[in-house]
Amino acid sequence: MSIRIRTLDSTQDGFQQQLHALLAFEAETDDAIESSVAAILRDVKARGDAAVLEYTNRFDRVGATGMAAFEVPQEELQAALDGLPQAQRGALQTAAERIRVFHERQKHELNGFTYTEPDGTVLGQRVTPLDRVGIYVPGGKATYPSSVLMNAIPAKVAGVKDIVMVVPTPDGVKNRIVLAAAAIAGVTRVITIGGAQAVGALAYGTETIPAVDKIVGPGNAYVAAAKRRVFGTVGIDMIAGPSEILVLCDGTTDPDWVAMDLFSQAEHDELAQAILLCPDADYIAQVEASIHKLLPTMTRRETIVTSFSDRGALIKVRDMAEACAIANDIAAEHLEISAENPRQWADRIRHAGAIFLGRFSSESLGDYCCGPNHVLPTSRTARFSSPLGVYDFQKRSSIIEVSEAGAQTLGKIAAEIAYGEGLQAHARSAELRLRGAGIERP
């Protein structure tokens, strides 16, 4: 099977146009999907459980007679965990503990604060968890226990009391390792429904499924369309695009390692993107040779070929400094700096979902067990957004306790601005608290 490998050079005319054309990705809005999702959401909002039952029976090819059939009891989750091979169970538990420890540090950094001004006025911010969140976990051919851990554990650390996980089970087949991950992560309820109807049920609530405050987790085009439509009724994490990896290499890493790192994202799906930036032309040729050598050994080589041929590239740059500048423009989901002294280059990086430093920090380790979250911004949104974290399951409330003395100063300031805006009641509300109040401005 042949693979087309695109090579670019930053010194060539038209490089920026070529790069931006390579990066360009807009999830096409399929009118049929949008129309179908809109109809499903309306139906779920109107008919609740009856609609969810009907759509789940139809799409997942099950014959449930009531919603109770979709609830997975905690005993079954624990049994799934107990039934895993010891090595697999140990790996899940270790990964979960590492994810928990990392996110506990986020929580410590997100505590609220208060301070008292000289006149006795107290100002501050209180941080509180969301009450209930919904986690969507893909089902069917996909098996993502890591997604369960990465979404549920930060919510748990944040203090969310009720975590409702939905996961489709086509033909009624439940995935044991996904259920085991739910047990480890402390998911409150697992309901075996999926698709737009599951998103609608979480957003609007039904007779048996409580409405949540936020929905997180990946899904197919129907799930993504449904999340877009219910945003505002509930919060959502993000609309994720195809997976991405960008490798910055100085030419000192084994080229087989770099080729396999590129494959690790290209194998996700045909739209995934894998790019190498390197100042050494001879090394780029070695990586290209490694790609051709290793491709036949890949079980998902057809997906890799399509992904790499359509959206991948090996790019020669002037030097590592330019590689960092280009990396900031790309703002990749995963950024590997595979170099002798990676930290000197990391200081130049402003935009990336996750930064992997050094040749031993393969992106795949971050996907599963390093600890930081693998739910990351894609499609250049790392320019303005962040990895999923504890902060996504918390909200902030401002604390304002104005003293009598403080009201004398702040009241005059507020009234002046309010009159300037033409909002008399605002101004008078502040002025009434001034000592000797009673004069109304015309």
Rosetta blueprint (number, residue, H / E / L):
1 M L
2 S L
3 I L
4 R L
5 I L
6 R L
7 T E
8 L E
9 D E
10 S L
11 T L
12 Q L
13 D L
14 G L
15 F H
16 Q H
17 Q H
18 Q H
19 L H
20 H H
21 A H
22 L H
23 L H
24 A L
25 F L
26 E L
27 A L
28 E L
29 T L
30 D L
31 D H
32 A H
33 I H
34 E H
35 S H
36 S H
37 V H
38 A H
39 A H
40 I H
41 L H
42 R H
43 D H
44 V H
45 K H
46 A H
47 R H
48 G L
49 D H
50 A H
51 A H
52 V H
53 L H
54 E H
55 Y H
56 T H
57 N H
58 R H
59 F H
60 D L
61 R L
62 V L
63 G L
64 A L
65 T L
66 G L
67 M H
68 A H
69 A H
70 F H
71 E E
72 V E
73 P L
74 Q H
75 E H
76 E H
77 L H
78 Q H
79 A H
80 A H
81 L H
82 D H
83 G L
84 L L
85 P L
86 Q H
87 A H
88 Q H
89 R H
90 G H
91 A H
92 L H
93 Q H
94 T H
95 A H
96 A H
97 E H
98 R H
99 I H
100 R H
101 V H
102 F H
103 H H
104 E H
105 R H
106 Q H
107 K H
108 H H
109 E H
110 L L
111 N L
112 G L
113 F E
114 T E
115 Y E
116 T E
117 E L
118 P L
119 D L
120 G L
121 T L
122 V E
123 L E
124 G E
125 Q E
126 R E
127 V E
128 T E
129 P E
130 L L
131 D L
132 R E
133 V E
134 G E
135 I E
136 Y E
137 V L
138 P L
139 G L
140 G L
141 K L
142 A L
143 T L
144 Y L
145 P H
146 S H
147 S H
148 V H
149 L H
150 M H
151 N H
152 A H
153 I H
154 P H
155 A H
156 K H
157 V H
158 A H
159 G L
160 V L
161 K L
162 D E
163 I E
164 V E
165 M E
166 V E
167 V L
168 P L
169 T L
170 P H
171 D H
172 G H
173 V L
174 K L
175 N L
176 R H
177 I H
178 V H
179 L H
180 A H
181 A H
182 A H
183 A H
184 I H
185 A H
186 G L
187 V L
188 T L
189 R E
190 V E
191 I E
192 T L
193 I L
194 G L
195 G H
196 A H
197 Q H
198 A H
199 V H
200 G H
201 A H
202 L H
203 A H
204 Y H
205 G L
206 T L
207 E L
208 T L
209 I L
210 P L
211 A L
212 V L
213 D L
214 K E
215 I E
216 V E
217 G L
218 P L
219 G L
220 N L
221 A H
222 Y H
223 V H
224 A H
225 A H
226 A H
227 K H
228 R H
229 R H
230 V H
231 F E
232 G L
233 T L
234 V E
235 G E
236 I E
237 D L
238 M L
239 I L
240 A L
241 G L
242 P L
243 S L
244 E E
245 I E
246 L E
247 V E
248 L E
249 C E
250 D L
251 G L
252 T L
253 T L
254 D L
255 P H
256 D H
257 W H
258 V H
259 A H
260 M H
261 D H
262 L H
263 F H
264 S H
265 Q H
266 A H
267 E L
268 H L
269 D L
270 E L
271 L L
272 A L
273 Q E
274 A E
275 I E
276 L E
277 L E
278 C E
279 P L
280 D L
281 A H
282 D H
283 Y H
284 I H
285 A H
286 Q H
287 V H
288 E H
289 A H
290 S H
291 I H
292 H H
293 K H
294 L H
295 L H
296 P H
297 T H
298 M L
299 T L
300 R L
301 R H
302 E H
303 T H
304 I H
305 V H
306 T H
307 S H
308 F H
309 S H
310 D H
311 R H
312 G L
313 A E
314 L E
315 I E
316 K E
317 V L
318 R L
319 D L
320 M H
321 A H
322 E H
323 A H
324 C H
325 A H
326 I H
327 A H
328 N H
329 D H
330 I H
331 A L
332 A L
333 E L
334 H E
335 L E
336 E E
337 I E
338 S E
339 A L
340 E L
341 N L
342 P H
343 R H
344 Q H
345 W H
346 A H
347 D L
348 R L
349 I L
350 R L
351 H L
352 A L
353 G L
354 A E
355 I E
356 F E
357 L E
358 G L
359 R L
360 F L
361 S L
362 S L
363 E H
364 S H
365 L H
366 G H
367 D H
368 Y H
369 C L
370 C L
371 G L
372 P L
373 N L
374 H L
375 V L
376 L L
377 P L
378 T L
379 S L
380 R L
381 T H
382 A H
383 R H
384 F L
385 S L
386 S L
387 P L
388 L L
389 G L
390 V H
391 Y H
392 D H
393 F H
394 Q E
395 K E
396 R E
397 S E
398 S E
399 I E
400 I E
401 E E
402 V L
403 S L
404 E H
405 A H
406 G H
407 A H
408 Q H
409 T H
410 L H
411 G H
412 K H
413 I H
414 A H
415 A H
416 E H
417 I H
418 A H
419 Y H
420 G H
421 E H
422 G L
423 L L
424 Q H
425 A H
426 H H
427 A H
428 R H
429 S H
430 A H
431 E H
432 L L
433 R L
434 L L
435 R L
436 G L
437 A L
438 G L
439 I L
440 E L
441 R L
442 P L
